[in-house]
Amino acid sequence: MYKKHQPDVVLLDLVMPEFDGYYAIENIRKINPDAKIIVLTSSVQEYYGKKLVELKPYAIFIKPFMIKELVTMIEKDSNKLEQITV
């Protein structure tokens, strides 16, 4: 889907039905190493947290989070998202 739609920003959960978010990020990075990926997750265990950091998402939001923070970050400047963790 990323290749077809080329979105400005990807909102991605780590837990998905067929493939997990790590798989998605790895494959999106093959298409576009600079893709702006924001991860939304309920928890990041130590092993998976390290793996996630290596994949360099632009932001990681741990659930529950304030949706307003996510919207504000995207609206602020979707072309220059900073690497942050909330």
Phi and psi in degrees as a GROMACS rama.xvg file:
@    title "Ramachandran Plot"
@    xaxis  label "Phi"
@    yaxis  label "Psi"
@TYPE xy
-60.0935  -46.6811  TYR-2
-60.6305  -39.8995  LYS-3
-70.1485  -43.6788  LYS-4
-99.3823  -21.89  HIS-5
44.871  59.3379  GLN-6
-68.8285  157.282  PRO-7
-69.9787  -37.7186  ASP-8
-139.211  140.796  VAL-9
-112.72  124.896  VAL-10
-99.53  124.568  LEU-11
-138.558  128.103  LEU-12
-88.0082  152.699  ASP-13
-81.0434  -26.6784  LEU-14
-102.562  115.573  VAL-15
-138.026  160.953  MET-16
-58.1194  -57.0796  PRO-17
-94.5424  -45.4675  GLU-18
-127.419  148.459  PHE-19
-85.8018  172.716  ASP-20
-64.0385  -30.2537  GLY-21
-63.19  -44.1448  TYR-22
-60.6683  -44.494  TYR-23
-62.0184  -47.2861  ALA-24
-61.5518  -45.6124  ILE-25
-57.1452  -41.7794  GLU-26
-77.6229  -33.286  ASN-27
-64.5122  -41.8763  ILE-28
-61.9146  -31.1823  ARG-29
-65.4453  -34.6798  LYS-30
-80.24  -44.5108  ILE-31
-145.131  100.226  ASN-32
-60.2027  -20.8619  PRO-33
-101.242  12.6709  ASP-34
-55.84  139.382  ALA-35
-89.4364  102.986  LYS-36
-114.494  124.194  ILE-37
-109.894  121.528  ILE-38
-94.8068  132.254  VAL-39
-116.002  121.009  LEU-40
-147.305  157.361  THR-41
-88.9992  -24.6255  SER-42
-165.125  154.85  SER-43
-131.942  107.746  VAL-44
-72.9202  161.037  GLN-45
-51.0556  -51.9216  GLU-46
-60.5402  -48.6571  TYR-47
-71.4728  -29.2053  TYR-48
-64.1307  -42.5866  GLY-49
-64.3464  -42.335  LYS-50
-63.1513  -40.6402  LYS-51
-63.8277  -43.6283  LEU-52
-60.7026  -38.9818  VAL-53
-62.6586  -29.3625  GLU-54
-82.452  -7.28517  LEU-55
53.4395  59.5281  LYS-56
-68.5665  157.676  PRO-57
-73.1046  -29.5041  TYR-58
-155.101  153.591  ALA-59
-128.988  121.942  ILE-60
-110.291  122.564  PHE-61
-91.0018  126.525  ILE-62
-73.8949  144.592  LYS-63
-77.5801  147.697  PRO-64
-136.322  165.462  PHE-65
-81.9406  115.953  MET-66
-57.5483  -30.5781  ILE-67
-60.6386  -36.3956  LYS-68
-63.8585  -40.8039  GLU-69
-65.6565  -48.1687  LEU-70
-61.8899  -43.7875  VAL-71
-60.5977  -43.8714  THR-72
-62.4388  -43.7266  MET-73
-68.1712  -42.7953  ILE-74
-67.7382  -34.1133  GLU-75
-53.8435  -50.8428  LYS-76
-171.925  85.2662  ASP-77
-65.5936  -13.9752  SER-78
-85.1465  -17.5705  ASN-79
-132.804  51.0603  LYS-80
-61.6653  135.434  LEU-81
-92.2169  151.333  GLU-82
-75.1852  114.071  GLN-83
-139.88  162.209  ILE-84
-128.136  129.258  THR-85
